[in-house]
Amino acid sequence: MDGNSIRQVVVVGGGSAGWMAASALVRHLDRTCKVRLVESDEIGIIGVGEATVPHIRTFNAQALGLDEAEFVRATQGTFKLGIEFRDWARIGDRYMHGFGMVGHDPGPAAFHHYWLRLLLAGQDVGDIGSYQLQTAASRQDRFLPGATDVPPTSPLASVAYAYHFDATLYARYLRGFAEGQGVERIEGRVVDVELRPEDGFVSAVVMANGRRVEGDLFVDCSGFRGLLIEQALKTGYEDWSHWLPCDRAVAVPCARVGDPTPYTRSTARTAGWQWRIPLQHRTGNGLVYCSRFLSDDEATTTLLANLDGEAQAEPRPLRFVTGKRKQFWNRNVVAVGLASGFMEPLESTSLLLIQTAILRLLDMFPRQGIDPGLVARYNERTHFEYDHIRDFLILHYKAVERDEPFWRECREMTIPDTLRANIDLFRNSARFYRDGEEFFALQSWVQVMLGQRIVPKTYSPLVDRLSEAEVGAFVANVRQTIDRCVQAMPKHQAFIERHCRAPAVG
Ligand SMILES: Cc1cc2nc3c(=O)[nH]c(=O)nc-3n(C[C@H](O)[C@H](O)[C@H](O)COP(=O)(O)OP(=O)(O)OC[C@H]3O[C@@H](n4cnc5c(N)ncnc54)[C@H](O)[C@@H]3O)c2cc1C
C-alpha cells in the first residue's frame, strides 16, 4: 500500500463501535474512498452500552449531523443528567456525579472552596450536590436541555446532559444512516484474516462463504475477541484486573415502573455494583461483579431481587477482563470499541472512548500509506485517555469504608501513583489539576471524591478574603439560583412527551 492513498476501509463488526465508525468515516472521507462493514447476525452484538456522557451530543450532532429528537425517538432514549451512586463509601450513602459545573466560581478559587470553608466551620450547608444544577434537577426528576431566553451567565444557558438509549436500536439506527450515506454492509462470518508476508499488514478478511474482502485500512470493531488486532496481529493486552477487579456482569431488562429518571443509578452491592438505566419502553439493569467473591448464581439472584418491575428476558451473563490493548493502532489495523480494551461501565466511558477513537482516526487519517509517526501519536493519545479514565474509575473502588471482603480488598489495594497523588492533593488542599486533555475535569473529581468521603482538611486561602458571613451569603445565593433554575425546568417525562416520545412497543 505504501505510496498509494487509502481507498478501501473495512470495518469489521456491526455493534455500536462498528456502526459509529462506519457512519463517521463515510460522512467525512473523500467520496472515492469506499467504506464497507462486515458483520455477522449469527454472532450478534453485546448490546448493553446504554448510558452515555455529554460528549455523545457533539458526536451525534457535529460528526454525524443527527437530529436529536429523531434519534431519541428511534432509540427509545431518555435524557441523562448524571449518575447517582448509592451505598458506595458506606451503606446508606447517596451522592450524584452530575454533569457540568459545581456552583459558580466567583474568581480563581473554585466554588467548592467556599462551600468547604462553611462545612469545616461546622455550618449546615447541605451536600455539594445542592449546588449543582444537574443533581438538584435529578432529585426532582426535572430536565431541560437549556434555555435561550436567559442571560448567558444563567446555569440554564448551557446544560450539560447525555442520553440513555437502547443499544440494539442505536446500532440499527446508525446502520440506516450509514447505509444511506453509501456504506456497503457485508453479512457473514469472518473465518480468516490474510496478512501480507512482506510486512504483516492485513490484506483481506475471508468470509465463511469464501468471499475475500480486501482493504487498505481495517477498523477492528469485532468486540472482545479482537479478531484482527489480537487474534491476527497478536498485539497484546495490558490486564488491569488488579485495579478494576470486576470481571463479570449479568444483565436483564425489566418493565418500566413510573416515569424514567433523568439519571443512571449505580448501587454498590457486596462484590460489585448494579446499574439501572431508564429508557422509554423499559429499564435496563445489570450487576457487575468480581467472580472471586460472588458466584454467577448469587449474582443473578441479587440482580433479580433488585428490579423495579418484572424481568422481560432471561438474565444474560457477560465476561470480561479490564484493561487495554498494548497498541490501539497496529500496522493497518485500528481497534475501536471493545476490541481496543474495556474498563468498567461505571462512568459510561466505553461509548465515549469509541467516539474519541473515531474522531482521532479521522483527524489523523493518513494520506499516503500508514505513517508511523501518526500511528505513534495515535497510540500515545489513546493510552493517555485510557490511563486517566482508569484512575477515575479506580477512585470509586479505592475510597470505600464498606467492610465486606471484596470492598476490604479494594480499599487495601495498591493504586497507580498518579491516582495516589490526586487523592493526597485533594485531601490536603482541596485541589485537583486536570492533566492536559484528560476527560474528567475538576467538577467530576470533586463530586466523586466528596461522595466517596474524601473530605479535604482545608480550602483555598483566597476564600478568606471574605468574612464567613459574606461567604455564607454567596453560597446561599448560588443555591437559590440553582433552585430557581430547577423550578423552571419541566418534569423529564413531560419534556419527552412533548418533544421526542417514542412509539409504544409490543
Ligand atoms: C456489562 C457491560 C455494560 C456496559 N455498559 C455500558 C454503558 O452503560 N455505557 C457505555 O458507554 N458502554 C457500556 N458498555 C460497553 C459497550 O457495550 C460497548 O462499548 C459497545 O456496545 C461497543 O461494543 P462493540 O461494538 O465494540 O462490540 P460488539 O457489540 O460485541 O460488536 C462486535 C461485532 O463484531 C461482529 N463480529 C465478531 N466476530 C465476527 C466474525 N468472526 N465475523 C463477522 N463479524 C464478527 C459481531 O457480529 C458484532 O457485530 C458495557 C459493556 C459491558 C460488558
The ligand as a Gaussian input file, in Angstrom:
#p B3LYP/6-31G(d) Opt

LIG

0 1
 C      -21.619000      -5.260000      31.205000
 C      -21.379000      -4.136000      30.258000
 C      -22.094000      -2.935000      30.407000
 C      -21.831000      -1.860000      29.554000
 N      -22.489000      -0.665000      29.742000
 C      -22.109000       0.407000      29.023000
 C      -22.693000       1.688000      29.238000
 O      -23.612000       1.858000      30.033000
 N      -22.217000       2.726000      28.521000
 C      -21.221000       2.586000      27.609000
 O      -20.778000       3.579000      27.030000
 N      -20.726000       1.387000      27.328000
 C      -21.117000       0.305000      28.016000
 N      -20.575000      -0.914000      27.749000
 C      -19.682000      -1.051000      26.622000
 C      -20.498000      -1.102000      25.340000
 O      -21.440000      -2.154000      25.406000
 C      -19.588000      -1.314000      24.141000
 O      -18.530000      -0.405000      24.196000
 C      -20.329000      -1.050000      22.868000
 O      -21.512000      -1.791000      22.817000
 C      -19.468000      -1.373000      21.670000
 O      -19.325000      -2.734000      21.502000
 P      -18.568000      -3.194000      20.199000
 O      -19.300000      -2.664000      19.023000
 O      -17.144000      -2.868000      20.351000
 O      -18.686000      -4.780000      20.272000
 P      -19.915000      -5.775000      19.977000
 O      -21.228000      -5.164000      20.315000
 O      -19.548000      -7.058000      20.645000
 O      -19.899000      -5.983000      18.406000
 C      -18.991000      -6.842000      17.790000
 C      -19.382000      -7.009000      16.346000
 O      -18.392000      -7.800000      15.700000
 C      -19.017000      -8.782000      14.936000
 N      -18.124000      -9.936000      14.812000
 C      -17.393000     -10.512000      15.776000
 N      -16.721000     -11.578000      15.272000
 C      -17.033000     -11.640000      13.964000
 C      -16.688000     -12.520000      12.911000
 N      -15.885000     -13.558000      13.103000
 N      -17.217000     -12.289000      11.694000
 C      -18.061000     -11.261000      11.465000
 N      -18.429000     -10.395000      12.424000
 C      -17.926000     -10.593000      13.663000
 C      -20.311000      -9.112000      15.683000
 O      -21.267000      -9.694000      14.846000
 C      -20.720000      -7.706000      16.124000
 O      -21.420000      -7.090000      15.083000
 C      -20.867000      -2.001000      28.539000
 C      -20.217000      -3.226000      28.352000
 C      -20.457000      -4.284000      29.198000
 C      -19.733000      -5.582000      29.006000

